[in-house]
Amino acid sequence: MHLNPRADSVHLSERHAKALDDEFFLSHPAAYFASRISSLLAAERSAAVPTPVEEPEFFEALGQIETNQLLAFEGQDRRMQVAVEALSLRHQAAEALLRFMYAVTAARPKEGDAPSTWLAIADSPNALIDVVQKTVAALDADQELFMRCLFVPGTRVDEIVAAAADTAVAWMNHASSLLTGDELSVNAAHNKVKHGLAVSARGDVRIEFITTPPDELGQIPVSAFGEGKSVPIFDRPMLTYLSRPRVKPKQGLEAISLRVDVPVVLAEAWMIANVYAAMFHARAKRHFGDEMPEGVAPHPTLAIGRLPEHVIGGRPLGYREAVTLPPDGKTKPRKSGLFFYGSFIPMNVDYESKVEGVVVDG
């Protein structure tokens, strides 16, 4: 191991703590997220099937003759893969930001250990709600703490710096909502993907509100669709998962479908990662002081004024529907409905009155 710590105590010594953080702060989080975002955007634009001759080591490792069938998939499969990975990347950025903030605001080293940012992140609470609550408590107790986390020592607070801080706060809150919110339970979606891929990923479903019903032949003219005539709800990849929300009183099983607009989800990930990268550099500066190594990533240019509602806009986020009644047999299930950023529209789908139709020219 290149760190060569050579354990010499049951506690983390100051020397070992410094060596750990010396290594940790040579990471480049902004570049990492930029690389992943770029690759996913490129993958979404491409539905090409990789050819065997381009991956000789892969086939050699398998002991297989090169054949297209081993890596066969359709363009829709690629788009669904990108959608799932975009959600996972956004979640990773949000968790990276919040666990880092916890480490530099609320974490306390175990008795006998020297403080280490890297170790504080590694030892942060398993439950994200604990991470968020302890971080918020620390920030509430010190009104200047957030600014110290975001900027390097000696930064003069002017209108631009203040505006950047306000934008960063908005994205910190958005990251917190993604990790702990129980309305759409987005964190549950990530866990269902991570633990066994217990999700239904579809790219062939379109749900749209129209005012023109099918005629007596079951036909709907294509002219019934379009701006001002119909409202698309699910017109992007859709990820559906099952969740039991952690609310009181207890609810039953819910089915939640997320509308995954890949470029927008990745834009959210970038905005969150931008805040994380700034805090990472500011903490690195406090760690190294005036002896900053050349390998430390620079402080990024923080976004100003581009808030979550601007990035997400009025796009539908997802739909929630109860599958089973609450376990006590008395509590009513949460309302089914459609979620937008900052709003919820109750909606009950009348499946028993459904009719079939075919879209035709006209």
C-alpha positions in Angstrom: 0.0 0.0 0.0 1.5 3.3 -1.1 0.4 5.1 2.2 2.5 2.7 4.3 0.8 3.6 7.6 2.5 0.8 9.7 -0.1 0.4 12.5 1.5 1.2 15.9 -1.4 2.0 18.2 -5.1 1.2 18.7 -5.8 4.9 18.1 -5.2 7.0 15.0 -2.1 9.1 15.6 -1.7 12.6 14.3 1.0 11.4 12.0 -1.2 8.8 10.4 -4.2 11.2 10.3 -2.1 13.7 8.4 -0.8 11.0 6.0 -4.4 9.8 5.3 -5.6 13.3 4.5 -2.5 14.2 2.5 -3.6 11.4 0.2 -7.3 12.0 0.3 -7.1 15.6 -0.7 -5.1 14.8 -3.9 -8.4 13.4 -5.3 -10.2 15.3 -8.1 -13.9 15.1 -7.4 -15.0 17.7 -10.0 -13.1 15.9 -12.7 -14.5 12.5 -11.6 -18.1 13.7 -11.9 -17.4 15.6 -15.1 -15.9 12.4 -16.7 -18.9 10.3 -15.7 -21.5 12.9 -16.8 -19.7 13.3 -20.1 -19.6 9.6 -20.8 -23.3 9.1 -19.9 -24.3 12.0 -22.2 -22.3 10.5 -25.0 -23.8 7.0 -24.3 -27.3 8.4 -24.5 -26.6 9.7 -28.0 -25.3 6.4 -29.1 -27.1 3.1 -29.5 -24.2 1.4 -31.2 -23.5 -2.2 -30.4 -19.8 -2.7 -29.6 -18.0 -5.0 -32.0 -15.9 -7.9 -30.8 -12.7 -6.8 -32.5 -12.7 -3.7 -30.2 -12.6 -5.7 -27.0 -10.1 -8.6 -27.5 -9.1 -8.7 -23.8 -12.7 -9.1 -22.7 -13.3 -12.1 -25.0 -9.9 -13.6 -24.1 -10.8 -13.3 -20.4 -14.0 -15.2 -21.1 -12.3 -17.8 -23.1 -14.9 -17.2 -25.9 -14.6 -16.8 -29.6 -15.4 -13.2 -30.5 -19.1 -12.9 -31.4 -21.6 -10.1 -31.4 -24.1 -12.2 -29.5 -22.2 -12.0 -26.3 -22.7 -8.2 -26.1 -26.0 -7.9 -28.0 -28.5 -5.2 -27.0 -30.9 -2.7 -28.6 -30.8 1.0 -28.6 -33.6 1.1 -26.1 -31.6 -1.1 -23.7 -28.7 1.4 -23.9 -31.1 4.3 -23.2 -32.5 2.5 -20.1 -29.0 1.7 -18.8 -28.0 5.3 -19.1 -31.2 6.5 -17.3 -30.5 4.1 -14.4 -26.9 5.2 -14.2 -27.8 8.9 -14.4 -30.0 8.5 -11.3 -27.3 6.6 -9.5 -24.7 9.3 -10.3 -27.0 12.1 -9.1 -27.5 10.1 -5.9 -23.7 9.6 -5.5 -23.1 13.3 -5.9 -25.7 14.2 -3.3 -24.4 11.6 -0.8 -20.8 12.7 -1.4 -21.7 16.3 -0.7 -23.7 15.5 2.5 -21.3 13.0 4.0 -18.4 15.4 3.3 -20.3 18.3 4.9 -21.0 16.1 7.9 -17.3 15.2 8.2 -16.2 18.9 8.3 -19.1 20.3 10.4 -20.5 17.7 12.8 -18.1 14.8 13.0 -16.1 14.2 16.2 -13.2 11.8 16.2 -13.5 8.7 18.4 -11.8 9.1 21.8 -8.1 8.8 21.4 -8.1 9.3 17.6 -6.6 12.3 15.9 -9.1 14.2 13.6 -9.1 13.1 9.9 -11.5 14.2 7.3 -11.2 11.0 5.3 -11.9 8.9 8.4 -14.8 11.1 9.4 -16.5 10.4 6.1 -15.7 6.7 6.3 -17.1 6.6 9.8 -20.2 8.7 9.1 -23.6 7.3 10.2 -25.1 4.6 8.0 -28.5 6.3 8.0 -28.6 9.3 5.8 -31.2 11.0 7.9 -28.7 11.0 10.8 -26.0 12.5 8.5 -28.4 15.3 7.4 -29.8 16.1 10.8 -26.4 16.3 12.5 -25.1 18.5 9.7 -28.0 20.8 9.9 -27.7 21.1 13.7 -24.0 22.1 13.3 -24.8 24.7 10.6 -27.6 26.1 12.7 -25.3 26.5 15.7 -22.7 28.5 13.7 -24.1 30.9 11.1 -20.6 31.4 9.5 -19.8 27.7 9.3 -21.3 27.2 5.8 -19.2 30.0 4.4 -16.0 28.6 5.9 -16.9 25.2 4.4 -17.5 26.7 0.9 -14.6 29.2 0.6 -10.9 29.2 1.4 -9.6 31.3 4.3 -9.3 35.0 3.6 -12.2 35.1 1.0 -13.7 38.6 0.9 -17.5 38.3 1.0 -19.0 40.5 -1.7 -22.2 40.4 -3.7 -20.8 37.7 -6.0 -19.6 35.5 -3.2 -22.9 35.9 -1.3 -24.8 35.0 -4.4 -22.7 31.9 -5.0 -23.3 30.9 -1.3 -27.1 31.3 -1.7 -27.0 29.1 -4.8 -24.9 26.5 -3.0 -27.3 26.4 -0.1 -30.2 25.7 -2.5 -28.3 22.8 -4.0 -27.3 21.5 -0.6 -31.0 21.5 0.3 -31.9 19.8 -2.9 -29.3 17.1 -2.3 -30.7 16.6 1.2 -34.2 16.2 -0.2 -33.0 13.6 -2.7 -31.4 11.6 0.1 -34.1 11.8 2.8 -37.4 12.9 1.2 -40.3 10.4 1.7 -42.8 11.8 -0.8 -41.3 10.2 -3.9 -38.7 8.2 -1.9 -36.0 8.8 -4.4 -33.4 7.3 -2.1 -35.3 4.1 -2.2 -35.0 4.0 -5.9 -31.2 4.1 -5.6 -31.2 1.4 -3.0 -33.4 -0.8 -5.2 -31.0 -0.3 -8.1 -27.9 -0.9 -5.9 -29.3 -4.0 -4.0 -30.3 -6.5 -6.6 -31.7 -4.2 -9.4 -35.2 -4.6 -8.0 -36.7 -2.1 -10.4 -38.7 -2.1 -13.7 -37.0 0.0 -16.3 -39.1 0.8 -19.3 -38.5 3.0 -22.4 -41.6 1.9 -24.4 -44.3 3.5 -22.3 -45.8 6.9 -23.0 -48.5 8.5 -20.8 -50.1 11.7 -22.0 -53.2 13.6 -21.1 -55.5 14.2 -24.1 -58.9 15.8 -24.4 -59.9 13.9 -27.6 -61.3 10.5 -26.8 -61.2 7.6 -29.3 -64.0 7.6 -31.8 -66.5 4.8 -32.4 -63.7 2.9 -34.2 -61.2 3.3 -31.4 -59.1 5.8 -33.3 -57.4 8.9 -32.1 -56.1 11.4 -34.7 -52.4 12.4 -34.3 -53.6 16.0 -34.5 -55.0 15.5 -30.9 -51.4 15.6 -29.7 -49.1 18.6 -29.4 -48.5 21.7 -27.5 -51.8 23.2 -26.2 -53.7 20.0 -27.1 -52.1 17.4 -24.8 -49.8 17.2 -21.8 -47.0 14.6 -21.9 -46.4 13.0 -18.5 -44.1 10.0 -19.2 -42.3 10.6 -22.4 -38.8 9.6 -21.2 -37.4 6.4 -19.7 -39.4 5.4 -16.7 -38.1 3.7 -13.6 -40.6 2.0 -11.4 -39.9 0.6 -7.9 -41.6 -0.6 -4.8 -41.2 1.2 -1.5 -42.5 1.1 2.1 -42.1 4.8 3.1 -40.7 5.5 6.6 -43.4 7.7 7.8 -45.8 7.7 10.7 -48.4 6.3 10.9 -46.9 3.4 8.8 -48.0 3.1 5.2 -48.3 0.0 3.0 -46.5 -0.8 -0.1 -46.3 1.9 -2.8 -45.3 1.7 -6.5 -43.4 4.8 -7.6 -42.5 5.6 -11.2 -39.8 8.2 -11.9 -39.6 10.1 -15.2 -35.9 10.1 -16.0 -34.9 13.1 -18.2 -31.2 12.1 -18.5 -29.7 15.5 -19.4 -31.6 17.2 -16.6 -30.7 14.6 -14.0 -27.1 14.9 -15.0 -27.3 18.7 -14.8 -28.6 18.3 -11.2 -25.6 16.0 -10.5 -23.2 18.5 -11.9 -24.6 21.4 -9.8 -24.4 19.3 -6.6 -20.9 18.1 -7.5 -19.9 21.7 -8.1 -20.7 22.6 -4.5 -18.9 19.5 -3.3 -15.8 20.3 -5.3 -15.7 23.8 -3.8 -15.9 22.5 -0.3 -13.3 19.8 -1.0 -10.8 22.4 -2.2 -11.6 24.7 0.8 -11.0 21.9 3.2 -7.8 20.9 1.4 -6.5 24.4 1.8 -7.2 24.3 5.5 -5.4 21.0 5.7 -2.3 21.9 3.7 -2.1 25.6 4.6 0.5 27.5 2.7 2.2 24.3 1.5 -0.5 23.2 -1.0 0.8 20.5 -3.3 0.5 21.0 -7.1 -1.8 18.0 -7.3 -4.6 19.5 -5.4 -7.7 20.3 -7.6 -8.4 24.0 -8.0 -11.4 25.7 -6.4 -14.1 25.5 -9.1 -16.1 28.5 -10.4 -19.3 28.3 -8.4 -22.6 28.6 -10.2 -24.6 31.7 -9.4 -28.4 32.0 -9.5 -29.1 28.7 -11.3 -31.4 27.1 -8.7 -33.0 23.6 -8.7 -36.3 24.9 -10.0 -34.5 26.5 -12.9 -32.8 23.3 -13.9 -35.8 21.0 -13.4 -38.4 23.5 -14.6 -42.0 22.3 -14.8 -41.2 18.8 -15.9 -43.1 15.9 -14.2 -40.9 14.0 -11.8 -42.9 10.9 -11.0 -46.1 9.2 -10.0 -46.9 7.5 -6.7 -49.7 4.9 -6.1 -50.6 2.7 -3.1 -50.4 -1.0 -3.7 -51.5 -2.2 -0.3 -53.3 -0.6 2.6 -51.5 0.6 5.7 -50.8 -2.3 8.2 -53.1 -1.0 11.0 -56.1 -1.4 8.8 -57.4 2.0 9.8 -55.0 4.6 8.3 -55.8 5.8 4.8 -53.1 5.3 2.2 -51.2 8.3 1.0 -52.8 10.0 -2.0 -51.9 8.8 -5.4 -50.7 11.5 -7.8 -48.2 13.3 -9.9 -45.1 15.1 -8.5 -43.5 18.2 -9.9 -40.7 20.2 -8.3 -42.2 21.7 -5.2 -45.8 20.6 -5.9 -48.0 17.5 -5.9 -51.2 16.9 -7.9 -53.5 14.2 -6.5 -54.6 11.9 -9.2 -56.6 8.6 -9.2 -56.4 6.5 -12.3 -59.7 4.8 -13.1 -58.4 1.5 -14.5 -61.9 -0.1 -14.6 -63.1 2.5 -17.1 -60.1 2.2 -19.4 -60.7 2.2 -23.2 -58.3 1.2 -26.0 -57.5 3.3 -29.0 -55.1 3.5 -31.9 -53.4 6.7 -33.0 -54.0 7.3 -36.7 -53.1 10.1 -39.2 -55.5 12.9 -39.2 
